Amino acid sequence: MLVLARKPNQSIMIGDEIEIKIIEVKGDQVKVGISAPRLVSVHRKEVFEQIKSANIEATGSQDKIDKIKSFSSLFKKNKDLNEGGNK
């Protein structure tokens, strides 16, 4: 984990497109502003965990998710083989 000290109005860049800016420090609370492309989801961790849990519950189980990922990787391998043969 990278740990950086920042003061209000100072920023941290993640890649070229994500900026984390310290807006205000008051007591034991820090207000942070995040600028990111629309395609990048930004959530508080506790909200992210709830979304993740709800998605797993909606699909039935983590085991099903693992099977789907494994199954979809077969299509990718097959696609890669087909594209390699057509060149």
Distance bins in CASP14 RR format, pairs under 12 A and 6 or more apart:
PFRMAT RR
TARGET T0000
AUTHOR 0000-0000-0000
RMODE 2
METHOD distances of the structure
MODEL  1
2 12 0 0 0 0 1 0 0 0 0 0 0
2 14 0 0 0 0 0 1 0 0 0 0 0
2 20 0 0 0 0 0 1 0 0 0 0 0
3 12 0 0 0 0 0 1 0 0 0 0 0
4 10 0 0 0 0 1 0 0 0 0 0 0
4 11 0 0 0 0 0 1 0 0 0 0 0
4 12 1 0 1 0 0 0 0 0 0 0 0
4 13 0 0 0 0 0 1 0 0 0 0 0
4 14 0 0 0 0 0 1 0 0 0 0 0
4 20 0 0 0 0 1 0 0 0 0 0 0
4 22 0 0 0 0 0 1 0 0 0 0 0
5 12 0 0 0 0 0 1 0 0 0 0 0
5 22 0 0 0 0 1 0 0 0 0 0 0
5 25 0 0 0 0 0 1 0 0 0 0 0
5 30 0 0 0 0 0 1 0 0 0 0 0
6 12 1 0 0 1 0 0 0 0 0 0 0
6 13 0 0 0 0 0 1 0 0 0 0 0
6 19 0 0 0 0 0 1 0 0 0 0 0
6 20 0 0 0 0 1 0 0 0 0 0 0
6 21 0 0 0 0 1 0 0 0 0 0 0
6 22 1 0 1 0 0 0 0 0 0 0 0
6 23 0 0 0 0 0 1 0 0 0 0 0
6 24 0 0 0 0 0 1 0 0 0 0 0
6 25 0 0 0 0 1 0 0 0 0 0 0
6 30 0 0 0 0 1 0 0 0 0 0 0
6 32 0 0 0 0 1 0 0 0 0 0 0
6 33 0 0 0 0 0 1 0 0 0 0 0
7 21 0 0 0 0 0 1 0 0 0 0 0
7 22 1 0 0 1 0 0 0 0 0 0 0
7 23 0 0 0 0 0 1 0 0 0 0 0
7 24 0 0 0 0 0 1 0 0 0 0 0
7 25 1 0 0 1 0 0 0 0 0 0 0
7 30 0 0 0 0 0 1 0 0 0 0 0
8 21 0 0 0 0 1 0 0 0 0 0 0
8 22 1 0 1 0 0 0 0 0 0 0 0
8 23 1 0 0 1 0 0 0 0 0 0 0
8 24 1 0 1 0 0 0 0 0 0 0 0
8 25 1 0 1 0 0 0 0 0 0 0 0
8 26 0 0 0 0 1 0 0 0 0 0 0
8 30 0 0 0 0 1 0 0 0 0 0 0
8 31 0 0 0 0 1 0 0 0 0 0 0
8 32 0 0 0 0 0 1 0 0 0 0 0
8 33 0 0 0 0 0 1 0 0 0 0 0
9 21 1 0 0 1 0 0 0 0 0 0 0
9 22 1 0 0 1 0 0 0 0 0 0 0
9 23 1 0 0 1 0 0 0 0 0 0 0
9 24 0 0 0 0 1 0 0 0 0 0 0
9 25 0 0 0 0 0 1 0 0 0 0 0
9 31 0 0 0 0 0 1 0 0 0 0 0
9 32 0 0 0 0 0 1 0 0 0 0 0
9 33 0 0 0 0 0 1 0 0 0 0 0
10 19 0 0 0 0 0 1 0 0 0 0 0
10 20 0 0 0 0 1 0 0 0 0 0 0
10 21 1 0 0 1 0 0 0 0 0 0 0
10 22 1 0 1 0 0 0 0 0 0 0 0
10 23 0 0 0 0 0 1 0 0 0 0 0
10 24 0 0 0 0 0 1 0 0 0 0 0
10 25 0 0 0 0 0 1 0 0 0 0 0
10 30 0 0 0 0 0 1 0 0 0 0 0
10 32 0 0 0 0 0 1 0 0 0 0 0
10 33 0 0 0 0 0 1 0 0 0 0 0
11 18 0 0 0 0 0 1 0 0 0 0 0
11 19 1 0 1 0 0 0 0 0 0 0 0
11 20 1 0 0 1 0 0 0 0 0 0 0
11 21 1 0 1 0 0 0 0 0 0 0 0
11 22 1 0 0 1 0 0 0 0 0 0 0
11 23 0 0 0 0 0 1 0 0 0 0 0
11 32 0 0 0 0 0 1 0 0 0 0 0
11 33 0 0 0 0 1 0 0 0 0 0 0
11 34 0 0 0 0 0 1 0 0 0 0 0
11 35 0 0 0 0 1 0 0 0 0 0 0
12 18 0 0 0 0 1 0 0 0 0 0 0
12 19 1 0 0 1 0 0 0 0 0 0 0
12 20 1 0 1 0 0 0 0 0 0 0 0
12 21 1 0 0 1 0 0 0 0 0 0 0
12 22 0 0 0 0 1 0 0 0 0 0 0
12 32 0 0 0 0 1 0 0 0 0 0 0
12 33 0 0 0 0 0 1 0 0 0 0 0
12 34 0 0 0 0 0 1 0 0 0 0 0
12 35 0 0 0 0 0 1 0 0 0 0 0
13 19 1 0 1 0 0 0 0 0 0 0 0
13 20 1 0 0 1 0 0 0 0 0 0 0
13 21 0 0 0 0 1 0 0 0 0 0 0
13 34 0 0 0 0 0 1 0 0 0 0 0
13 35 0 0 0 0 1 0 0 0 0 0 0
13 36 0 0 0 0 0 1 0 0 0 0 0
14 20 1 0 0 1 0 0 0 0 0 0 0
14 21 0 0 0 0 0 1 0 0 0 0 0
14 34 0 0 0 0 1 0 0 0 0 0 0
14 35 0 0 0 0 0 1 0 0 0 0 0
14 36 0 0 0 0 1 0 0 0 0 0 0
14 37 0 0 0 0 0 1 0 0 0 0 0
14 40 0 0 0 0 1 0 0 0 0 0 0
14 42 0 0 0 0 0 1 0 0 0 0 0
15 35 0 0 0 0 0 1 0 0 0 0 0
15 36 0 0 0 0 0 1 0 0 0 0 0
15 37 0 0 0 0 0 1 0 0 0 0 0
15 40 0 0 0 0 0 1 0 0 0 0 0
16 35 0 0 0 0 0 1 0 0 0 0 0
16 36 0 0 0 0 0 1 0 0 0 0 0
16 37 0 0 0 0 0 1 0 0 0 0 0
17 34 0 0 0 0 0 1 0 0 0 0 0
17 35 0 0 0 0 1 0 0 0 0 0 0
17 36 1 0 0 1 0 0 0 0 0 0 0
17 37 1 0 1 0 0 0 0 0 0 0 0
17 38 0 0 0 0 0 1 0 0 0 0 0
17 39 0 0 0 0 1 0 0 0 0 0 0
17 40 1 0 0 1 0 0 0 0 0 0 0
17 42 0 0 0 0 0 1 0 0 0 0 0
18 33 0 0 0 0 0 1 0 0 0 0 0
18 34 1 0 0 1 0 0 0 0 0 0 0
18 35 1 0 0 1 0 0 0 0 0 0 0
18 36 1 0 1 0 0 0 0 0 0 0 0
18 37 1 0 0 1 0 0 0 0 0 0 0
18 39 0 0 0 0 0 1 0 0 0 0 0
18 40 1 0 0 1 0 0 0 0 0 0 0
18 41 0 0 0 0 0 1 0 0 0 0 0
18 42 0 0 0 0 1 0 0 0 0 0 0
19 32 0 0 0 0 0 1 0 0 0 0 0
19 33 0 0 0 0 1 0 0 0 0 0 0
19 34 1 0 0 1 0 0 0 0 0 0 0
19 35 1 0 1 0 0 0 0 0 0 0 0
19 36 1 0 0 1 0 0 0 0 0 0 0
19 37 0 0 0 0 0 1 0 0 0 0 0
19 40 0 0 0 0 0 1 0 0 0 0 0
19 42 0 0 0 0 0 1 0 0 0 0 0
20 30 0 0 0 0 0 1 0 0 0 0 0
20 31 0 0 0 0 0 1 0 0 0 0 0
20 32 1 0 0 1 0 0 0 0 0 0 0
20 33 1 0 0 1 0 0 0 0 0 0 0
20 34 1 0 1 0 0 0 0 0 0 0 0
20 35 0 0 0 0 1 0 0 0 0 0 0
20 36 0 0 0 0 1 0 0 0 0 0 0
20 42 0 0 0 0 1 0 0 0 0 0 0
21 30 0 0 0 0 0 1 0 0 0 0 0
21 31 0 0 0 0 1 0 0 0 0 0 0
21 32 1 0 0 1 0 0 0 0 0 0 0
21 33 1 0 1 0 0 0 0 0 0 0 0
21 34 1 0 0 1 0 0 0 0 0 0 0
21 35 1 0 0 1 0 0 0 0 0 0 0
21 36 0 0 0 0 0 1 0 0 0 0 0
22 29 0 0 0 0 0 1 0 0 0 0 0
22 30 1 0 0 1 0 0 0 0 0 0 0
22 31 1 0 0 1 0 0 0 0 0 0 0
22 32 1 0 0 1 0 0 0 0 0 0 0
22 33 1 0 0 1 0 0 0 0 0 0 0
22 34 0 0 0 0 0 1 0 0 0 0 0
23 29 0 0 0 0 0 1 0 0 0 0 0
23 30 0 0 0 0 1 0 0 0 0 0 0
23 31 1 0 1 0 0 0 0 0 0 0 0
23 32 1 0 0 1 0 0 0 0 0 0 0
23 33 1 0 1 0 0 0 0 0 0 0 0
23 34 0 0 0 0 0 1 0 0 0 0 0
23 35 0 0 0 0 0 1 0 0 0 0 0
24 30 1 0 0 1 0 0 0 0 0 0 0
24 31 1 0 1 0 0 0 0 0 0 0 0
24 32 0 0 0 0 1 0 0 0 0 0 0
24 33 0 0 0 0 1 0 0 0 0 0 0
25 31 1 0 0 1 0 0 0 0 0 0 0
25 32 0 0 0 0 1 0 0 0 0 0 0
32 42 0 0 0 0 0 1 0 0 0 0 0
32 44 0 0 0 0 0 1 0 0 0 0 0
33 42 0 0 0 0 1 0 0 0 0 0 0
34 40 0 0 0 0 1 0 0 0 0 0 0
34 41 0 0 0 0 0 1 0 0 0 0 0
34 42 1 0 1 0 0 0 0 0 0 0 0
34 43 0 0 0 0 0 1 0 0 0 0 0
34 44 0 0 0 0 0 1 0 0 0 0 0
35 42 0 0 0 0 1 0 0 0 0 0 0
36 42 1 0 1 0 0 0 0 0 0 0 0
36 43 0 0 0 0 0 1 0 0 0 0 0
41 47 0 0 0 0 0 1 0 0 0 0 0
41 48 0 0 0 0 1 0 0 0 0 0 0
41 51 0 0 0 0 1 0 0 0 0 0 0
41 52 0 0 0 0 0 1 0 0 0 0 0
42 48 0 0 0 0 1 0 0 0 0 0 0
42 51 0 0 0 0 0 1 0 0 0 0 0
43 49 0 0 0 0 1 0 0 0 0 0 0
43 50 0 0 0 0 1 0 0 0 0 0 0
43 51 1 0 0 1 0 0 0 0 0 0 0
43 52 0 0 0 0 1 0 0 0 0 0 0
44 50 0 0 0 0 1 0 0 0 0 0 0
44 51 0 0 0 0 0 1 0 0 0 0 0
45 51 0 0 0 0 0 1 0 0 0 0 0
45 52 0 0 0 0 0 1 0 0 0 0 0
46 52 0 0 0 0 0 1 0 0 0 0 0
46 53 0 0 0 0 0 1 0 0 0 0 0
47 53 0 0 0 0 0 1 0 0 0 0 0
47 54 0 0 0 0 0 1 0 0 0 0 0
48 54 0 0 0 0 0 1 0 0 0 0 0
48 55 0 0 0 0 0 1 0 0 0 0 0
49 55 0 0 0 0 0 1 0 0 0 0 0
49 56 0 0 0 0 0 1 0 0 0 0 0
50 56 0 0 0 0 0 1 0 0 0 0 0
50 57 0 0 0 0 0 1 0 0 0 0 0
51 57 0 0 0 0 0 1 0 0 0 0 0
51 58 0 0 0 0 0 1 0 0 0 0 0
52 58 0 0 0 0 0 1 0 0 0 0 0
52 59 0 0 0 0 0 1 0 0 0 0 0
52 62 0 0 0 0 0 1 0 0 0 0 0
52 65 0 0 0 0 0 1 0 0 0 0 0
53 59 0 0 0 0 0 1 0 0 0 0 0
53 60 0 0 0 0 0 1 0 0 0 0 0
53 61 0 0 0 0 0 1 0 0 0 0 0
53 62 0 0 0 0 0 1 0 0 0 0 0
54 60 0 0 0 0 0 1 0 0 0 0 0
55 61 0 0 0 0 0 1 0 0 0 0 0
55 62 0 0 0 0 0 1 0 0 0 0 0
55 64 0 0 0 0 0 1 0 0 0 0 0
55 65 0 0 0 0 1 0 0 0 0 0 0
56 62 1 0 1 0 0 0 0 0 0 0 0
56 63 0 0 0 0 1 0 0 0 0 0 0
56 64 0 0 0 0 1 0 0 0 0 0 0
56 65 1 0 0 1 0 0 0 0 0 0 0
56 66 0 0 0 0 0 1 0 0 0 0 0
56 68 0 0 0 0 0 1 0 0 0 0 0
57 64 0 0 0 0 0 1 0 0 0 0 0
57 65 0 0 0 0 0 1 0 0 0 0 0
58 64 0 0 0 0 0 1 0 0 0 0 0
58 65 0 0 0 0 0 1 0 0 0 0 0
59 65 1 0 1 0 0 0 0 0 0 0 0
59 66 0 0 0 0 0 1 0 0 0 0 0
59 67 0 0 0 0 0 1 0 0 0 0 0
59 68 1 0 0 1 0 0 0 0 0 0 0
59 69 0 0 0 0 0 1 0 0 0 0 0
60 66 0 0 0 0 0 1 0 0 0 0 0
60 67 0 0 0 0 0 1 0 0 0 0 0
60 68 0 0 0 0 0 1 0 0 0 0 0
61 67 0 0 0 0 1 0 0 0 0 0 0
61 68 0 0 0 0 0 1 0 0 0 0 0
62 68 0 0 0 0 0 1 0 0 0 0 0
62 69 0 0 0 0 0 1 0 0 0 0 0
63 69 0 0 0 0 0 1 0 0 0 0 0
63 70 0 0 0 0 0 1 0 0 0 0 0
64 70 0 0 0 0 0 1 0 0 0 0 0
64 71 0 0 0 0 0 1 0 0 0 0 0
65 71 0 0 0 0 0 1 0 0 0 0 0
65 72 0 0 0 0 0 1 0 0 0 0 0
66 72 0 0 0 0 0 1 0 0 0 0 0
66 73 0 0 0 0 0 1 0 0 0 0 0
67 73 0 0 0 0 0 1 0 0 0 0 0
67 74 0 0 0 0 0 1 0 0 0 0 0
68 74 0 0 0 0 0 1 0 0 0 0 0
68 75 0 0 0 0 0 1 0 0 0 0 0
69 75 0 0 0 0 0 1 0 0 0 0 0
69 76 0 0 0 0 0 1 0 0 0 0 0
70 76 0 0 0 0 0 1 0 0 0 0 0
70 77 0 0 0 0 0 1 0 0 0 0 0
71 77 0 0 0 0 0 1 0 0 0 0 0
71 78 0 0 0 0 0 1 0 0 0 0 0
72 78 0 0 0 0 0 1 0 0 0 0 0
72 79 0 0 0 0 0 1 0 0 0 0 0
73 79 0 0 0 0 0 1 0 0 0 0 0
73 80 0 0 0 0 0 1 0 0 0 0 0
74 80 0 0 0 0 0 1 0 0 0 0 0
74 81 0 0 0 0 0 1 0 0 0 0 0
75 81 0 0 0 0 0 1 0 0 0 0 0
75 82 0 0 0 0 0 1 0 0 0 0 0
76 82 0 0 0 0 0 1 0 0 0 0 0
76 83 0 0 0 0 0 1 0 0 0 0 0
77 83 0 0 0 0 0 1 0 0 0 0 0
77 84 0 0 0 0 0 1 0 0 0 0 0
78 84 0 0 0 0 0 1 0 0 0 0 0
78 85 0 0 0 0 0 1 0 0 0 0 0
79 85 0 0 0 0 0 1 0 0 0 0 0
79 86 0 0 0 0 0 1 0 0 0 0 0
80 86 0 0 0 0 0 1 0 0 0 0 0
80 87 0 0 0 0 0 1 0 0 0 0 0
81 87 0 0 0 0 0 1 0 0 0 0 0
END
